[in-house]
Amino acid sequence: MFSGRKGSHLSSQSTSSGRDRSSGLNPPRYSTLFGSPIPEETRPPSKSRGHQTIPDDPQSPTPVGCTTTSGFLAHEVSRPNSSFSDVHPKVISSRDYTFGIQNASQIAPWATLRLHSSEPLSNRKPKHPRFTNMTSIAGKVELSLPSAQTIRSIKLVLKGTMAAGASVEMAGSVPFLSHSFIIWDRTLGDPGRKFNGKLDGSWSFPFLIPFPRSVDLSKWHQGKPKFGNRESV
């Protein structure tokens, strides 16, 4: 999700947020994605950007967070020292998923979201990645800007909805989860040069976000949820 970019249409994923970065957070130590590490990111030589390195030890200490060596901080949280394979003793495979955003006049996307998922081994690749409350969401946001653009922030929003209906015709969507993570804010600037308020060229923002472990249903619905004409606990 991108804020403040001029001349682009992002449908339902666009917002117009200003400075939304949490204050007072220090970049966390690098942590291991449960299942397999994230490969190192390579930056264009003309840009002085760092890269993220994930240790190979699947039992690396907490906290788990997301950051880059350039200081871009998205989120930080502590969680117990555990491994995805300890909870799911199945054979794990690593898959990458790519989602692009492009204008009608462009051939290649100007923004790309790449997600890395560790899943039970199967011959068929699901359409979307799967995560549990014992894993972290790892990936990166890539920008390919042919000209300088004013972008105020880059934000990822994790939403969860529940189908409420006895049939497809009656089904509705009830939200029960919504978390926002700031991947980059314009106050962070450009680590490689003096920042003039605009981004141009190729950029890559790695992130590692812990998946929420609980949901407060009291804020989601008062009383028992209803599915069609029948009630269900």
C-alpha positions as CSV (number, residue, x, y, z in Angstrom):
1,M,0.0,0.0,0.0
2,F,1.4,3.3,-1.1
3,S,0.5,6.8,0.0
4,G,1.0,10.1,-1.8
5,R,2.1,8.9,-5.3
6,K,1.0,11.3,-8.0
7,G,-0.7,10.1,-11.2
8,S,-1.3,6.5,-10.3
9,H,-4.5,4.5,-9.5
10,L,-4.2,1.8,-6.9
11,S,-7.9,0.8,-6.6
12,S,-8.8,-0.3,-3.1
13,Q,-5.2,-0.6,-1.9
14,S,-4.5,3.2,-1.9
15,T,-4.6,5.4,1.1
16,S,-3.6,9.0,1.7
17,S,-1.7,8.8,5.0
18,G,0.9,11.2,6.1
19,R,3.6,10.5,8.6
20,D,2.4,7.2,10.2
21,R,5.6,5.7,11.5
22,S,5.8,4.6,15.1
23,S,8.2,6.6,17.2
24,G,10.7,5.4,19.7
25,L,11.5,2.1,18.1
26,N,15.1,0.9,17.5
27,P,15.8,-1.5,14.6
28,P,15.6,-5.1,15.9
29,R,18.3,-7.7,15.4
30,Y,18.0,-9.9,12.4
31,S,15.9,-13.0,12.9
32,T,15.2,-16.3,11.2
33,L,12.1,-16.9,9.2
34,F,10.8,-20.2,10.4
35,G,11.4,-22.8,7.7
36,S,14.1,-21.2,5.6
37,P,16.1,-18.0,5.5
38,I,15.5,-15.1,3.2
39,P,18.1,-14.7,0.5
40,E,20.3,-11.7,0.5
41,E,19.0,-8.6,-1.3
42,T,21.2,-7.1,-4.0
43,R,21.1,-3.3,-4.5
44,P,22.0,-1.4,-7.7
45,P,25.6,-0.2,-7.4
46,S,24.6,3.4,-8.0
47,K,22.5,3.4,-4.9
48,S,24.1,3.1,-1.5
49,R,21.6,0.8,0.1
50,G,22.3,-2.1,2.4
51,H,20.9,-5.6,2.3
52,Q,19.3,-7.9,4.8
53,T,20.9,-11.0,6.0
54,I,19.0,-13.7,7.9
55,P,21.0,-16.1,10.1
56,D,20.7,-19.8,9.2
57,D,20.0,-20.9,12.8
58,P,16.3,-21.7,13.0
59,Q,16.4,-21.1,16.8
60,S,17.8,-17.6,16.6
61,P,16.9,-15.4,19.7
62,T,14.0,-13.0,19.8
63,P,12.8,-10.4,19.1
64,V,11.5,-11.0,15.6
65,G,11.1,-7.9,13.6
66,C,11.5,-6.4,10.2
67,T,14.3,-4.0,9.2
68,T,17.0,-3.3,6.6
69,T,20.6,-2.4,7.2
70,S,19.8,1.2,6.0
71,G,17.6,1.6,9.1
72,F,14.1,1.3,7.6
73,L,12.0,0.0,10.5
74,A,8.6,-1.5,9.9
75,H,7.6,-3.4,13.1
76,E,9.2,-5.0,16.1
77,V,7.7,-7.5,18.5
78,S,8.9,-10.1,20.9
79,R,7.7,-13.7,20.7
80,P,8.7,-17.1,22.3
81,N,11.7,-18.9,20.9
82,S,10.0,-21.6,18.6
83,S,10.3,-23.1,15.2
84,F,7.6,-23.7,12.6
85,S,8.8,-27.3,12.1
86,D,8.3,-27.9,15.9
87,V,4.6,-27.3,15.5
88,H,4.2,-28.7,12.0
89,P,6.5,-31.7,11.6
90,K,5.7,-32.0,7.9
91,V,8.2,-31.6,5.1
92,I,8.5,-27.9,4.4
93,S,9.0,-26.3,1.0
94,S,9.8,-22.7,0.2
95,R,7.7,-20.8,-2.3
96,D,7.7,-17.2,-3.6
97,Y,4.6,-15.2,-4.6
98,T,4.7,-12.0,-6.6
99,F,1.9,-9.4,-6.9
100,G,2.5,-6.4,-9.1
101,I,0.8,-2.9,-9.5
102,Q,1.0,-1.2,-12.9
103,N,-0.7,1.6,-14.8
104,A,-2.6,0.8,-17.9
105,S,0.0,2.6,-20.0
106,Q,2.9,0.6,-18.6
107,I,4.1,-2.8,-19.6
108,A,6.0,-3.6,-16.3
109,P,4.7,-3.0,-12.8
110,W,6.0,0.1,-11.0
111,A,5.5,-1.6,-7.6
112,T,5.9,-5.3,-6.7
113,L,5.1,-7.1,-3.5
114,R,7.1,-10.4,-3.1
115,L,6.1,-12.8,-0.3
116,H,8.1,-15.8,0.9
117,S,6.2,-18.7,2.3
118,S,7.2,-22.0,3.9
119,E,4.5,-24.6,3.3
120,P,4.0,-28.3,3.5
121,L,5.4,-29.9,0.4
122,S,2.9,-30.5,-2.4
123,N,2.8,-30.7,-6.2
124,R,0.4,-27.9,-6.6
125,K,1.2,-24.3,-5.7
126,P,-1.6,-22.4,-4.1
127,K,-2.8,-19.2,-5.6
128,H,-1.9,-17.3,-2.4
129,P,0.7,-17.8,0.3
130,R,-0.4,-19.4,3.6
131,F,0.7,-18.2,7.0
132,T,-0.1,-19.3,10.6
133,N,0.3,-17.7,14.0
134,M,3.5,-19.6,14.4
135,T,5.2,-18.1,11.4
136,S,6.3,-14.7,10.2
137,I,5.4,-12.9,6.9
138,A,8.7,-12.3,5.0
139,G,9.2,-10.6,1.7
140,K,10.0,-7.2,0.1
141,V,8.4,-4.3,-1.6
142,E,10.1,-3.3,-4.9
143,L,9.7,0.0,-6.7
144,S,10.7,0.6,-10.3
145,L,10.1,4.3,-10.9
146,P,11.0,5.7,-14.4
147,S,10.8,9.3,-13.0
148,A,10.9,11.0,-9.6
149,Q,7.7,10.5,-7.6
150,T,6.4,11.9,-4.4
151,I,5.7,9.0,-2.0
152,R,4.9,9.8,1.6
153,S,4.9,6.2,3.0
154,I,4.8,2.5,2.1
155,K,2.4,0.6,4.3
156,L,1.4,-3.1,4.4
157,V,-2.1,-3.9,5.8
158,L,-2.9,-7.4,7.0
159,K,-6.7,-8.0,6.9
160,G,-8.7,-11.0,7.8
161,T,-12.4,-11.6,6.9
162,M,-14.8,-14.4,7.7
163,A,-17.5,-15.6,5.3
164,A,-20.9,-15.3,7.0
165,G,-23.6,-17.1,5.0
166,A,-25.3,-20.5,4.7
167,S,-24.7,-20.4,1.0
168,V,-22.7,-18.6,-1.6
169,E,-25.6,-16.4,-2.5
170,M,-26.1,-15.4,1.1
171,A,-22.5,-15.1,2.0
172,G,-21.1,-11.9,3.4
173,S,-17.7,-10.8,4.6
174,V,-17.1,-9.9,8.2
175,P,-13.7,-8.4,9.1
176,F,-12.0,-9.7,12.3
177,L,-8.4,-8.7,11.8
178,S,-6.6,-5.5,10.7
179,H,-3.0,-4.7,11.3
180,S,-0.9,-2.0,9.6
181,F,2.9,-2.0,9.2
182,I,4.9,1.0,8.0
183,I,7.7,-0.3,5.7
184,W,9.1,3.1,4.8
185,D,8.3,6.7,5.7
186,R,9.6,9.8,3.9
187,T,11.1,11.0,7.2
188,L,13.6,8.1,6.8
189,G,14.9,9.7,3.6
190,D,17.4,8.1,1.3
191,P,20.4,6.5,3.1
192,G,22.6,6.9,0.1
193,R,22.3,10.6,-0.6
194,K,20.6,13.8,0.4
195,F,16.8,13.3,0.2
196,N,14.8,15.8,-1.8
197,G,11.4,14.4,-0.9
198,K,11.0,12.2,-4.0
199,L,11.9,8.6,-5.0
200,D,13.1,7.5,-8.4
201,G,14.8,4.5,-10.0
202,S,14.8,1.0,-8.4
203,W,14.2,0.4,-4.7
204,S,13.8,-2.6,-2.5
205,F,12.5,-2.7,1.0
206,P,12.8,-6.1,2.8
207,F,10.5,-6.9,5.7
208,L,9.9,-9.6,8.3
209,I,6.5,-9.2,10.1
210,P,5.3,-11.6,12.9
211,F,1.9,-13.0,12.2
212,P,-0.7,-12.0,14.9
213,R,-1.3,-14.7,17.5
214,S,-4.6,-13.6,18.8
215,V,-7.8,-11.7,17.8
216,D,-10.0,-9.6,20.1
217,L,-13.5,-10.8,19.0
218,S,-15.2,-8.4,21.4
219,K,-14.4,-5.5,19.0
220,W,-15.5,-7.5,16.0
221,H,-19.0,-8.6,16.9
222,Q,-21.3,-8.2,19.9
223,G,-23.1,-11.5,20.7
224,K,-23.2,-14.7,18.7
225,P,-22.3,-14.5,15.0
226,K,-25.2,-15.4,12.7
227,F,-24.9,-17.4,9.5
228,G,-28.0,-17.0,7.4
229,N,-31.0,-17.8,9.5
230,R,-29.2,-20.0,11.9
231,E,-27.0,-19.1,14.9
232,S,-23.6,-20.6,15.6
233,V,-21.3,-20.2,18.5
